[in-house]
Amino acid sequence: MNRDQIEGKASTLKGKVKQAVAHATDDPILHDEGVDDEVAGKTQDAIGRGKEKVGGAIEKIGKAIKK
């Protein structure tokens, strides 16, 4: 797990918490902020997963070349 994935998961969680608080307090602005945070977090997590896959592929290519 890389930094982007960790930060993405944290932002997603933060967004879900904001949405829950907004639902309890009937605050539409906080709800919208929560949705934005959740989407941004999911995007960052996806980027992190992509980086991890590319890094793994590069490592495999490097090992294949060394043989």
Secondary structure, 3 states (H helix, E strand, C coil): CCHHHHHHHHHHHHHHHHHHHHHHHCCHHHHHHHHHHHHHHHHHHHHHHHHHHHHHHHHHHHHHHHC
